[in-house]
Amino acid sequence: MRKYLVIYEKGPDGYSAYVPDLPGCTSAGRDKKEVEKNIIEAIKLHIEVMMEEGLEVPDGSSESEMLVLS
């Protein structure tokens, strides 16, 4: 099982998502539920293409933390 950090961003026209450990792996959707479904498909396809091209598929190593500034 592989685990990857996914960053979600809300924009004026919907949501986008990207995976820091898989450069170029992005997706978008009208709402968070749609973009989540789309990014899962994008990750699977991204990994499949990397494997077909003989590239090493990186393990997830990115971390996140919410900071509150006062």
C-alpha positions as CSV (number, residue, x, y, z in Angstrom):
1,M,0.0,0.0,0.0
2,R,1.3,3.5,-0.9
3,K,0.3,6.6,1.0
4,Y,0.6,10.1,-0.5
5,L,-0.1,13.6,0.8
6,V,-2.8,15.3,-1.3
7,I,-3.1,19.1,-1.1
8,Y,-6.6,20.5,-1.9
9,E,-7.1,24.1,-2.8
10,K,-10.5,25.9,-3.1
11,G,-10.7,28.3,-6.0
12,P,-13.3,30.6,-7.5
13,D,-14.6,27.9,-9.9
14,G,-14.1,24.7,-7.8
15,Y,-11.3,22.7,-6.2
16,S,-7.9,21.5,-7.4
17,A,-5.6,19.0,-5.9
18,Y,-2.0,18.0,-6.3
19,V,0.5,15.4,-4.9
20,P,3.8,16.9,-3.9
21,D,5.6,13.5,-4.1
22,L,4.4,12.9,-7.7
23,P,5.3,16.1,-9.6
24,G,2.8,16.8,-12.3
25,C,0.0,14.7,-10.7
26,T,-2.9,17.2,-10.5
27,S,-6.6,17.2,-10.8
28,A,-9.6,19.5,-10.5
29,G,-13.4,19.2,-9.8
30,R,-16.5,21.2,-9.1
31,D,-16.5,20.3,-5.4
32,K,-14.2,18.5,-3.0
33,K,-15.9,15.1,-3.5
34,E,-15.4,15.3,-7.2
35,V,-11.7,16.4,-7.0
36,E,-11.0,13.6,-4.5
37,K,-12.4,11.0,-6.9
38,N,-10.4,12.6,-9.7
39,I,-7.1,12.8,-7.8
40,I,-7.3,9.1,-6.9
41,E,-7.7,8.3,-10.6
42,A,-4.8,10.7,-11.4
43,I,-2.5,9.1,-8.9
44,K,-3.2,5.6,-10.2
45,L,-2.6,6.6,-13.8
46,H,0.5,8.6,-12.9
47,I,2.0,5.6,-11.1
48,E,1.0,3.3,-14.0
49,V,2.7,5.5,-16.6
50,M,5.9,5.8,-14.4
51,M,6.1,2.0,-14.1
52,E,5.5,1.6,-17.9
53,E,8.4,4.0,-18.5
54,G,10.7,2.2,-16.1
55,L,10.8,5.1,-13.7
56,E,11.1,4.6,-10.0
57,V,7.9,5.3,-8.2
58,P,8.7,7.4,-5.1
59,D,7.2,6.6,-1.7
60,G,5.2,9.3,-0.1
61,S,7.5,11.4,2.1
62,S,5.7,14.8,2.3
63,E,4.2,15.9,5.5
64,S,1.8,18.7,6.4
65,E,0.8,20.6,9.5
66,M,-1.7,23.4,10.1
67,L,-0.1,26.4,11.8
68,V,-2.1,29.0,13.5
69,L,-0.5,32.4,13.6
70,S,-1.7,35.1,16.0
